[in-house]
Amino acid sequence: MRGALIFVFGLSLFGFAQTTTTAAPGTQGKIAFISIGEDTYDIFVMNPDGTERTRLTFDRADKGSLKWSPDGTQIVFSSEVTGQLDLYLMNSDGTGLRQLTDNAADDFAPALSPDGTRLCFASTRDDESGEIYLMNLDGSGLERLTNHPAVDGWCDFSPDGSQIAFESKRSGNEDIWVMNRDGSEVRQLTEASTPDLLPAWSPDGDQIAYSGQRQGDTGGTEVFVMSSNGSGEHPLTDFELGGGGFPTWSPDGSKIAFQYDAGVDDPTFAITIMNSDGTGVVGLDSPFDDIGPQWQPVPQVTIPTTTRPPITYPPTSQPTPATQPPIATTTPASGMETWRKMALWGMGGVMALVLVGGFFSYRAARKEGRPWR
């Protein structure tokens, strides 16, 4: 019983070990982008406040779009370093560069699946207008997901990896579409007379941000947000000229970074950050044209936690009469108690014999007239 009580108390004190998966604390990741200057057309990374700009590539070849790996340790991008757009993968510090595709056609707009095993990208290898493909990182398992004479391009995985958002001109205008990961159940999300481009899923999968134009050719390109089912479309920005492109979410979904074009009078592109509701717009100063931002995912970490169950005490009330055991009326003596009593009885018997023997010896001495001793 004592051991059982110690066990119950130990469980209540220390609890059961459990784990919780959450975003690594204290960081919002870095922003990767392409910077264009007099001697550079290369990939850089920087903090979300614009500090610590670090150059990762040095080939000065034209670059297409880029994306982070889901764990934030690698960057996949397209580059014309060999003469046509091919796909490349490198570590987040610029090391470990390797070529993923080597095709006479252009491969561009890559995106890695949430499990990091599959690569979605657009290519003109089978259709000059561009189709969307899926393959393993070693180039095997190539699948063509779309097959339409219109332009299909720029894909982005949903956070659970089950769907792919992409831009397409199959409706006669560039709109945002969604399909299952295997290319099935293609459905249109936006339907406007002006282009909608560059879809980006929110980290929780509930929303999609994209670039759109609603004021005609003379108006600005705005950053829009809608629900992942296409409902609730609304602009976050309102530019009279120029506009915002390449929207990308912060790891916690609270902010959106995008490429800002100041307009025809000032062709400088700058990375700009705002809250996910469109407030708090802040431009990051740069002497160069900075384009195509992508926000680094924050690696998920497993933090051990302890869940303590309610403390259980032993019962303090007595058993009910129905369960109370019968009260014993006699208690058998133990073996030691029996021997003690036998010894006492034996000593008493000896004393009695001594007394009786002495009495009869005294009477005999009196009759014979001699002293008794």
C-alpha positions in Angstrom: 0.0 0.0 0.0 2.8 2.4 0.9 4.5 1.7 -2.4 1.3 2.3 -4.3 0.9 5.7 -2.5 4.5 6.7 -3.4 3.7 5.7 -7.1 0.6 7.8 -7.2 2.3 10.8 -5.6 5.2 10.5 -8.0 2.9 10.6 -11.0 1.1 13.6 -9.6 4.4 15.4 -8.9 6.3 14.7 -12.1 3.4 14.2 -14.6 3.6 12.5 -18.0 6.2 13.7 -20.5 4.6 15.0 -23.8 5.9 17.0 -26.7 4.6 20.1 -28.5 5.6 21.2 -32.0 5.9 24.9 -32.5 7.8 27.6 -34.4 11.3 28.2 -33.1 11.0 31.3 -30.8 12.8 34.6 -31.2 13.1 34.8 -35.0 11.1 35.7 -38.1 13.6 34.3 -40.6 15.4 36.1 -43.3 14.2 37.4 -46.7 15.9 36.1 -49.8 15.7 38.2 -53.0 17.4 39.1 -56.2 19.4 42.3 -56.4 20.2 44.0 -59.7 23.1 46.5 -59.9 25.9 47.5 -62.2 27.9 44.4 -61.4 25.4 42.1 -59.8 22.3 40.1 -60.8 22.5 37.8 -57.8 20.7 36.3 -54.8 21.0 38.0 -51.4 19.5 37.5 -48.0 18.8 40.1 -45.3 16.9 40.5 -42.0 13.3 41.7 -42.2 14.4 45.1 -41.2 16.8 45.4 -44.1 20.0 44.8 -42.1 22.8 42.3 -42.7 22.5 42.1 -46.5 24.5 39.0 -47.5 25.3 38.0 -51.1 25.0 34.3 -51.8 25.7 34.0 -55.6 28.5 35.7 -57.6 27.9 34.6 -61.2 25.9 37.7 -62.3 23.8 35.5 -64.5 20.1 36.4 -65.0 18.0 34.8 -62.3 14.3 33.9 -62.3 12.2 33.3 -59.2 13.4 31.6 -56.0 11.8 29.7 -53.1 13.0 28.5 -49.7 12.9 24.8 -48.7 10.2 24.1 -46.1 12.8 23.8 -43.3 14.5 27.1 -44.3 17.9 25.5 -44.9 18.0 25.7 -48.7 17.0 27.9 -51.6 15.8 26.6 -55.0 16.0 29.0 -57.9 16.2 29.4 -61.7 19.3 30.8 -63.5 20.6 31.3 -67.0 24.2 30.6 -66.0 24.4 27.9 -68.7 22.5 29.9 -71.4 18.9 28.8 -70.6 16.9 28.8 -67.5 17.6 25.7 -65.4 16.9 24.9 -61.7 19.5 25.0 -59.0 19.6 24.3 -55.2 21.9 25.7 -52.7 22.3 26.0 -48.9 21.0 29.1 -47.2 24.5 30.4 -46.9 25.2 29.9 -50.6 27.3 26.7 -50.3 26.5 23.3 -51.8 25.2 24.6 -55.1 24.0 21.8 -57.4 22.1 21.8 -60.7 18.7 20.1 -60.7 17.7 20.3 -64.4 19.6 20.4 -67.6 17.2 21.0 -70.5 17.4 22.9 -73.7 14.0 24.5 -72.8 13.4 26.9 -69.9 12.7 25.5 -66.4 11.5 28.2 -64.0 9.2 29.2 -61.1 10.2 26.3 -58.7 8.6 25.4 -55.4 9.4 22.6 -53.0 6.7 20.4 -51.4 6.2 20.8 -47.7 8.0 17.5 -47.0 10.9 18.6 -49.1 10.9 15.6 -51.4 9.2 16.9 -54.6 9.8 20.0 -56.8 7.0 21.8 -58.7 8.1 24.0 -61.5 7.0 25.5 -64.9 8.7 24.5 -68.1 8.6 25.0 -71.9 10.1 21.6 -72.6 6.9 20.2 -74.1 4.9 23.3 -74.8 6.3 26.7 -75.6 3.6 28.4 -73.7 4.6 26.6 -70.5 3.3 23.7 -68.4 3.6 22.7 -64.8 5.6 19.6 -63.7 6.5 17.7 -60.6 9.7 15.7 -60.0 12.1 14.4 -57.3 15.1 16.4 -56.3 17.4 14.0 -58.1 15.5 14.5 -61.4 13.6 11.2 -61.3 9.8 10.8 -61.1 9.0 13.5 -63.6 5.2 14.1 -63.9 3.4 16.6 -66.1 0.6 18.1 -64.1 -1.0 20.4 -66.7 -1.7 20.0 -70.4 -3.3 23.1 -71.8 -2.4 25.3 -74.8 -2.6 28.4 -72.7 0.2 29.6 -70.4 0.5 27.8 -67.0 3.1 28.9 -64.6 4.2 30.0 -61.1 3.1 27.2 -58.7 3.0 27.2 -54.9 2.2 24.2 -52.6 -0.5 24.5 -49.9 1.1 24.0 -46.4 -0.3 20.5 -46.1 1.0 19.6 -49.6 -2.3 18.4 -50.9 -2.9 21.3 -53.4 -1.0 23.5 -55.8 -2.0 27.0 -56.6 -0.8 28.4 -60.0 -1.4 31.1 -62.5 -2.9 30.3 -65.9 -4.3 32.1 -68.9 -6.6 29.2 -69.9 -9.7 31.4 -69.2 -8.4 34.0 -71.7 -7.0 36.1 -68.9 -4.3 35.4 -66.3 -6.0 34.1 -63.2 -5.3 32.1 -60.1 -6.2 28.4 -60.2 -5.8 25.5 -57.8 -5.4 21.8 -58.5 -4.7 18.7 -56.4 -1.1 17.6 -56.1 -1.6 15.0 -58.8 -3.0 17.5 -61.3 -6.6 16.5 -60.8 -9.7 18.7 -59.9 -8.4 21.9 -61.5 -10.6 24.9 -60.5 -10.5 28.6 -61.0 -10.3 30.9 -58.0 -10.2 34.4 -59.5 -12.1 35.7 -62.5 -11.2 39.3 -63.5 -10.7 41.2 -66.7 -7.2 42.1 -65.5 -4.2 39.8 -64.6 -4.0 38.0 -61.3 -0.5 36.5 -60.7 2.0 35.0 -58.3 -0.2 33.2 -55.7 1.3 32.5 -52.2 -0.4 30.4 -49.6 -0.5 31.7 -46.0 1.3 29.6 -43.4 -2.0 28.3 -42.0 -3.4 27.5 -45.4 -6.5 29.6 -45.0 -5.6 32.4 -47.4 -3.8 33.1 -50.7 -2.0 36.4 -51.4 -1.4 37.4 -55.0 -0.8 40.4 -57.3 -3.7 41.8 -59.2 -4.7 44.9 -61.2 -8.2 46.2 -61.0 -7.8 49.8 -62.3 -6.9 49.1 -65.9 -3.6 49.4 -67.6 -2.8 52.9 -66.0 -3.5 51.8 -62.5 -1.2 50.2 -60.0 -0.7 46.5 -59.4 -2.0 45.7 -55.9 -1.4 43.0 -53.4 -4.6 41.0 -52.8 -5.7 38.4 -50.3 -8.5 35.9 -50.6 -9.7 32.8 -48.8 -8.1 29.6 -50.1 -11.5 28.7 -51.7 -11.5 32.0 -53.7 -14.0 33.9 -51.6 -13.5 37.2 -49.8 -11.1 38.8 -52.3 -9.9 42.2 -51.2 -6.8 44.5 -51.9 -4.3 45.2 -49.2 -2.6 48.1 -51.1 -3.7 51.0 -53.2 -1.0 52.3 -55.5 -1.8 55.0 -58.1 1.3 54.0 -60.1 3.7 51.1 -60.1 2.5 48.4 -57.7 3.3 45.4 -55.6 4.4 42.0 -56.8 5.8 38.7 -55.4 3.9 38.7 -52.1 5.4 36.4 -49.5 4.2 35.7 -45.9 6.2 35.9 -42.7 6.5 32.5 -40.9 3.8 33.5 -38.4 1.5 34.9 -41.0 1.4 38.4 -39.4 3.2 40.2 -42.2 3.6 40.2 -46.0 6.7 41.3 -47.9 6.5 42.2 -51.6 8.3 43.8 -54.4 7.3 47.4 -54.8 7.7 49.2 -58.2 7.7 52.9 -57.8 6.3 53.5 -61.3 7.3 54.8 -64.7 9.0 57.9 -63.3 11.2 56.0 -60.9 11.9 52.4 -62.0 13.6 51.4 -58.8 12.3 48.2 -57.2 12.3 47.9 -53.4 11.4 45.2 -50.9 8.5 46.4 -48.8 6.9 44.9 -45.7 3.4 45.5 -44.3 1.1 43.9 -41.8 -1.1 41.1 -43.2 -4.1 43.5 -43.1 -2.3 46.1 -45.2 -1.3 48.5 -42.5 2.1 49.5 -41.4 3.8 49.6 -44.8 7.5 50.0 -44.6 10.0 50.2 -47.5 13.5 48.8 -47.1 16.1 51.2 -48.5 18.6 49.9 -51.1 20.8 51.5 -53.7 19.9 48.6 -56.1 16.8 47.1 -57.6 15.7 44.4 -55.3 13.1 42.0 -56.7 11.3 38.7 -56.0 11.4 38.5 -52.2 10.8 35.2 -50.5 10.5 34.9 -46.7 12.4 32.1 -45.0 10.2 29.6 -43.1 11.1 29.2 -39.5 12.1 25.6 -38.7 9.6 23.8 -36.5 11.0 22.6 -33.2 9.7 20.0 -30.8 9.5 21.3 -27.2 9.0 18.7 -24.4 6.2 19.7 -22.1 4.8 18.1 -18.9 1.1 17.5 -18.3 0.3 16.9 -14.7 -2.8 14.8 -14.0 -5.0 15.7 -11.0 -3.4 14.6 -7.7 -5.1 11.5 -6.4 -5.2 11.0 -2.6 -6.0 7.7 -0.8 -9.6 7.6 0.5 -10.1 9.1 4.0 -13.6 7.7 4.8 -14.2 4.3 6.4 -15.7 1.5 4.4 -19.4 1.2 4.4 -21.0 -1.4 6.7 -21.7 -3.6 3.7 -18.1 -3.9 2.9 -16.7 -3.7 6.4 -15.1 -7.0 7.4 -16.5 -8.8 10.5 -14.8 -7.9 13.8 -12.8 -10.7 15.3 -13.9 -11.5 18.9 -10.7 -13.4 19.8 -7.2 -13.0 18.8 -5.1 -16.1 18.7 -1.9 -15.9 20.7 1.3 -15.9 18.8 3.9 -18.6 19.3 6.1 -16.4 21.4 3.1 -15.5 23.6 2.3 -19.2 24.1 5.9 -20.0 25.3 5.9 -17.1 27.7 2.7 -18.3 29.3 4.0 -21.9 29.5 7.2 -20.6 31.3 5.1 -18.7 33.8 3.0 -21.7 34.5 6.1 -23.9 35.0 7.7 -21.5 37.4 4.4 -21.3 39.4 4.3 -25.1 39.6 7.9 -25.3 40.9 7.2 -22.7 43.6 4.1 -24.6 44.6 6.1 -27.8 45.0 8.8 -26.0 47.0 6.2 -24.6 49.4 4.3 -27.9 49.8 7.6 -29.8 50.4 8.7 -27.2 53.0 5.4 -27.5 54.9 5.6 -31.3 55.3 9.3 -31.1 56.3 8.4 -28.6 59.0 5.6 -30.8 60.5 7.9 -33.9 60.6 10.6 -31.9 62.5 8.0 -30.7 65.1 6.9 -34.3 65.8 10.4 -35.6 66.3 11.3 -32.7 68.6 14.2 -31.4 66.4 14.7 -28.0 64.8 13.5 -27.4 61.3 15.8 -25.9 58.7 
